[in-house]
Amino acid sequence: MSLLQTILVIIIELAAALGFIMVTALILIYMLRKVMGHMQARLGPIRVGPHGVLQTVADALKLFGKEDIIPAAADKWTFRIAPAIVFTASLATFSFIPFAPNIVAVNVDISLFFLLAISSLAVLGIVMAGWGSNNKYALLGGLRGVAQMISYEIPLVLSTLGVVMMTGSLNLIDIVEKQKTMYNIVPQFLGFAIFIVAALAKINRTPFDLPEAESELVAGYNTEYSGMRWAFFFLAEFVNIFIISALGTIVFLGGWNGFLISLPPWAWFMIKSYVLIFFVMWVWSTFPRFRADQLMDVGWKILLPLALLNIALTGLVILLREGRIF
């Protein structure tokens, strides 16, 4: 292909990926509203379109028409770039997710490392949003977000190390392929439990939504945002929900490896991912918010020691299995 054709193909692929991400975010927003509605004995969206399916589309169109307001006292450059950093980090992370053996945008030998590393960059956008807004509520929300993400990023990463030790690879496709006979959730159930709790904190969802606690901080770090800048934060949250559920599916639930019935690999992957998403929304709808001190205690005093214990036990089991002890 010529250079022009190559550039055209790249543009088409990027547009398709962005479209898929946007549609996924809209589906998850609608799904959350309906799930929370039924769990709270109400209907949820019902007016716009059949069963309210067009409600999120209507909300998106409304946001396009909203005025983009920048506070007079804000650090304008920081205020403007913060939503772009958060959303770009989510988009970049998405490119490492393999939906099937041959459906992945970027496949590198250390894709798990890259995914976790790039996803952690979103914290820069959150603290920049809090600082750039020049608002005390936004600043407190940004600082809470930094403290929470640092506290729970460590056990999240450590929870996946047991799987890496068992499979001997940081490549997400290799990790899935080595779960054909048994899913990693069986030998790594403790790691999976740690992963789920840390993942809820990473995506700032109840009971770990302190950075956006409405009763304390109005709307947290995005208090001063409106229009499409606010929408970028909102979309990034739902993209992150899909990414963290997809990562849990890949690392612990066998990815596209199915059972009982034969389905295309991508179909199994999406089914498992949406089951995890439903679980996240169930927790989101059920539990009250932790206090700040309780949140820190769970991260540093419970999850971190358990993650280290899981790594030690995994290493011991591997050594015993290989006959390198006794």
N, C-alpha and C positions, 0 to 999 in steps of 0.2 A: 504493500500500500504506500501511496505517497504521503508526504508530511501532512498535507491538507486533509486527506482521508482519515489519517490517524487522529488528528485533532478533532475531526467531526465525530468519529466513533467515541472518543473520550467524552466529548460534550454530551452526546446522546446517552451514554452510560451514566454520567453524573446526573443528568436530568431525570432518568428513570429511577435511579437510587433515591434522589431527593423526593420524587413523587411517591415512591413506596413508603419512605419515612413519614411524609406528611399524612398519607392515608392511614398508616399504622397509628399515628398519634391521634387522629380523629376517631378511629375505631375504639381506641383505648379510652378516650374521654367519654364517648357514648356508653361504652361498657361499664365504666366506673359509675356513671350516673344511674344506670339501670340497676347494677348490682347493689349499690348503696340504697337506692330507692326501695327495692324489694326487701332488703335486710332491715330497713327501718319502717316497713309496713306502709309504703307509699308507692306511687307509680313511677316517679322519675319523669324524664322528658316524654311527652305524649302528644303534643299539639302539632309540631312542625314535621310533616311527612308521616308515613305509616309508622306507628309506635314511636314517633319522635326521632327517627333515624337521621333526619336532616337538621336536627337542632344544633349539632356541632358545626355543620356547614354554615348555618345562619349566624352563629356566634363568630365564626371566622370572618365572614363578610362584614359583620358589624365592626370587628377590630380593624379591618382595612380602612374604615371610614373614621376611626377615632383620631382625635387630635394628638399629635406627638408633642408632649409638654416636657420641657427641660427646666427644672427649678433655677431661678436666678442665681442662687448661691452655690449651685452645684459645680463640681469640677467637670466641665463639659466634655473634655476628651475622654476622661475615665468613665463618665456616665454613659457616653455613647458606645464605647467599645465593649463594656462588660457583657451585655446580652449576646454580642457576636462571639465572644470567647466561650461562653457557656454552651451556646448552640453548636458552634464549630467543634468543640470537644466531643459532643454527643454524636455528631455526624461522622467525625473521624473514627470514633470507637466502633460505630456501626459497620465500617468497612472490613473489620477483622472477623465478623460473625459468619461462620460457614453454615449455610442452610441445608446443604447436602454435600457429598464428596466433591462435586464439581461446581457448586454454586457458592462462590466466595469471591469478594472483590480483591482482597489482599491476603495472600497465603505465605507467611514467613515461618521460619523454624521456631521463632520465639513469639508467636502470635498472642499467647496468653499474657506474656509479660507486656507486650505493646498495648494490648487492650486495657489492662489494669493501669498502666502508666498514663496513657492518654486520657482515660476517664477521670483520673485524679486532677487533671489540669482545670476542670470546671471550677474547682475551689478558688482559683485566681479570679475568675469572673464574678463569683459571689462576693468576695471581699472587696473587689473593685466597685461593684454595685453599691455595697454598703458605704464605702468611703466616699465615692464620687457623688452620692446623693446629698451629702452634707445634711443628713437627717439623723437624729439620735436613734430613732427606731430602726431605720435601715442599717445604721452602723452596728447596733447591737445584734441585729439579725445576721449581718455578715460575719461578725466575730464568732457568734454561735455556730454558724455554718462551718467556719474554719476549724474550730475546736472539735466539732462533731465529726467532720470528715477525717481529720487526722486520727482521732481516737478510734474510729471504726475501720479506717482503711487498712490498718495494721492487721487486726484479726481477719479481715476479709481476704487479704493476700495470703496470710498464714494458713487459712482454712483450705486453700487450694494446693498447698505444698504437699500435703499427704498424697493427693492424686498424682502430682508430678513425680513424687518418689516412687509410686507404684508403677506408673506407666513409663517413666524414664524419658519424658518428652514434654516440651513446652508448646508444642504445636497442637492447636485445637483439633485439627482433623485426626491426627495420630491418637489423641486422647479418646476421641469418639470411636475410632476403629478398634481400640483395645478393650471396648466394652461390649463386644458382640456376644460374649458368653455370660457376662455378669455386669450389671451396672455398678458404677463406683459408689452409689449410695449405700450398698450393702456393707462393704468393708469400711466405708468412710461416712457412716451415719452421723458421727459426732462432728466431723468436718462439715457435712451438709447442714446440720442444725446451726453451727456457728456462721456459716455462709449466709443462711437465710436471715438471721437476726442482724448481722452486719450489713447485709444488702438493704434491708429496710431503713437502716440508719443512713446509708450512703445516698439513698434517693430522697431523703428528708420526708419520709412518710410516717404517719401515725403508727406507733406511739413515739416516733423520733422526729417529729416535725417542729422542734424548737426554733429553728431559724425563721419559720414563718408563723409562729404562734399568734393567731389573730387576737386572742384575748389579752395578750401582753404587748405585742409589737405591731399592731395594726395589720401589716402584711409582710413584715420582716424586711429583708434586703431589697425587695422590689416594691416597696411602699410608694416611691415617687415615680414609678414607671407607668406608662399608659400606652395605648395603641399597640403597634406591632413590636415595639421594644419589649413590652410586657409579654406579648404573645410568644416571643422567642424563649423567655424563661419558662413559660407554661409548657410549650411544646417540648423543650429540652427535658423537662421532668418526666413526661410520658414516654419520650424516646428512651430515657434512662431506665424506666420501668421495664420496657421490652428488652433492652440490652442485658440488664442484670438477670432477668428471667431466662433469656436465651443462653447466657453464660452458665447459669445453674443447670439448664438442660444439657448443655455440652459436657460440662465437667462431671456431673453427678448422675444424670438420668439417661445416659446413653445416646444423647443427641438424636440422630435420625434412625438409630437401630430400633426396629419395632418388635412386636410380639403378637402372638395369636392370629392376627389378620395381616394380610399383605397390603401395604399402602406405599405410595411413592415416598422416598426419603424425606423430601421437604415437607410432606404432609404430616409425618410422624413428628418432625421437628417442631412444626407450628402447633400441633396439638399439645405436646408436652410444654411448650413455652407458654401457651395460653392457660394451661392448668396452673402453672406457677403464678401467672399474672392474676388469675382468679383468687389464688390463695393470698397474694399480697393485698388485693382489694378487700378480701374477707377480714384480714387482720386490720387493715386500714379502717374498716367500718365498725370494728368490735371494741378495740382497746382505747382507753384514755391516754392522754399525753403524759409522758414522764416529766418529772421535775429535772432541772439542769443537773443537780447533784446525782440524782438517780441514773441519768443518762451516762454521766462520766463513770460512775461506779460499775455499771454493766459492761462498759467497754474495756476499762482498764483492770478491774478486779475479777471479772467473770470470764468474758470472752477471750481476752489475751492469754490468761493462764490455761484455759481449756484448749486453745489453739496450739500452744506450745506442747501441752500434754499429748494432743493428737499426733503431732509431728514425732514426738519421742516414741509413742506406742507404735506408730507406723514403721519407724526405723527399726525398732526391736523385732517386730513381726517379720520384716523383710530379712533381717539378719538370721533369725531362727529358721525361716523357710529355706534360706540358702545354705544352712548348716555352718554358718560362720561364727556361731556361739555354741559352746560346749562341743 
